[in-house]
Amino acid sequence: MSNAISTSGIFFNSTSLINKNENQLQQLLNELNTGKKSSTLQGYGSAAPTILNLNKTITETQSYVDNATQVSTVLNLYDNSLTELNKDASTLQTAIGNLGANDPTSANNLKNTIQGLEVDITSVLNEQVGSNGRFLFAGSRYNTQPVVDLTTLPTPATPTPFTAVGPNALPAQPAPPAAGVPANSPLPNYDTQGQGTPPGTDPFNQAYATQTVNITDSTSVGYGVTSNDPSIQALIYALGQAKAAAGATQPQQQQFLANATSALATATQGLQALQQNNAEAQVTVNTEQTTQKTAIGNLQQQLGNLENADSSTVAAEISTVQNQLQGTFQVTSTILNLSLLSFIK
């Protein structure tokens, strides 16, 4: 009787060992096929929280990289657009310098040049970006075309000094959910929302808004140019004064030209400053993006050290488990034969 119990115990232990080895073999085969030590966090034991944190950090860091990529594209577009506006300002300055007093030919040339510039500047300021067609120079009025066709603006009747309009200060916002009191800021005569009689206004300063993006947990970058920036107002004002000069006579013509030249100087200086600020934002974004990509690489390496299975090691372990299984099967087979023999006797 004791012999039967002993044999039964050995058989039970052998069966348990077979099940354990088969489970281990299946896990090793999965590691070999997937290259991962486990398909679930439960398979990593005490390393599971570390793996979870690494994956979370990689995801967060990648989101910052994606933000930087999108902003970098927009900053490149701003740079190209500001370069074009600076070129237009230079072209206008040259055309003004070529206007001769009481010279119909040079006056006609100036008119033609201005018309071409109006078309070009309208196109630049109404540039769209992205799959949703966001207007680049619209501030936070993303889906609103910011500028009317500049060729349709009336020619100034009298020379007037340049004065840029700007946003009013928004009043302090009351506690939510109450709505804030609008600022009702004035808009330039070329702004699409500034049309009509009386001219439209900007209730919440959206036409003047720039953007901010987070590129790390602790770093944000301001960027963006609106069509109502004072330097752009000065450029469009200069176009109007120069157009009026082309059709005026002395001494009024001289005053129109003086106004246009003065505004052009303001426009050029402002546009160059905007481009410099844009370039500095580009450097910040691109530098941080490179840093973040390097960080992701390091994090992925740390994660790989925990998750990735070494194929050579796994193959050796499979061989060991297979040998153990073979030995256990042989022992179990012998026990079964002995038990059967005892039963027959």
Phi, psi and omega in degrees: 000314179297326179295321179294319179295319180297317179295320179296320179295317178297319180298317179298314179298320180294319179296318178297320179294322178298314179300317179297315181293323179294319177297318179296319180296319179297319179296318180294322178295322176296319178299318182294321183283322185264339184079003180248146181290335179201153178267352178226160178296334181298334182284354183255357176059234184292342180278352184302313179300323179296317179296317179298316180294321179296316179297319179296316181295320178297316180297316180295317181295321179296326178295324177292322177297317179296318176302314182296323179296314180296315181293322179300321177298316180294318179297322176297321178294318177300317181299315179296319181292318180293326175299318180294319179294321175297321178296319179296320178298319179294320179297318179295320179298318179296317181295321178296319180295337181270358180283122178262148179295131178056037180243099183300326182294311180292328177294319179293321177298320179295317179300315180296319178297315181297319180298318177296320179293322178299318178296315183293315182293323175301315181297317181296313185287341177257020180295142179245154183218147176084167182292337180269002175068034179297137178279125189296323186254019186269005186070229177259015172269062196308323185256013180252124176299125188279332191233138174285172174295112186296338179290345181268354181291142179291145177285132180303138180275328181225149179288125178230144180297153180283130173222116179285142172267155182214173183286143169284156177290130176292135178293160179302134182280128175291167182298140176302153006265014180295142180281150179284159177280128183297153178275330182051055181285145178291157180233151177296161184290347179265355180285137183298330180269359180260014183274167176100175178232113358288165181300146177291161179235172181252101188298321186238022176061029178292330181289345181249002188282138169254182189244162174222138178229141175273123179250352168210178177300330187239003184236128174234153182233129174271141181203171175111150178226137178254158180295345181258014174301143182306325180292325178285323173302317181295321180295314181290325174299317180299323177300314182295318180293322178292322178297319178295322180297325181297335181251008183255168175242167180290149002272357183296323180302318181297322180291319176301316181294320179296318178297316182296316181295317179296316180293325178296320178299317177297316181297314182297314179299317180293318180296321178294322177294319178298319180292323177295315178298321179296320179295321178295321176296322178299315180298315181299312182295313183293321178296314181292325178297318177297317178299317181294321179296320177296319179297319178297318178301317179293319179295318179295326177294317177298319180294320179297323179298331180271323189264323189287135178265137177278119186298323180294316179295317180297318180298320179294320179293322177299316179299318179297314181295321178297320178294319178297319179297318180299316179296319181293320177299321180294317178297315181298320179297319179296317180298318180297320179294317180295319180295321179294320179297318180296322179295319180295319179291000000 
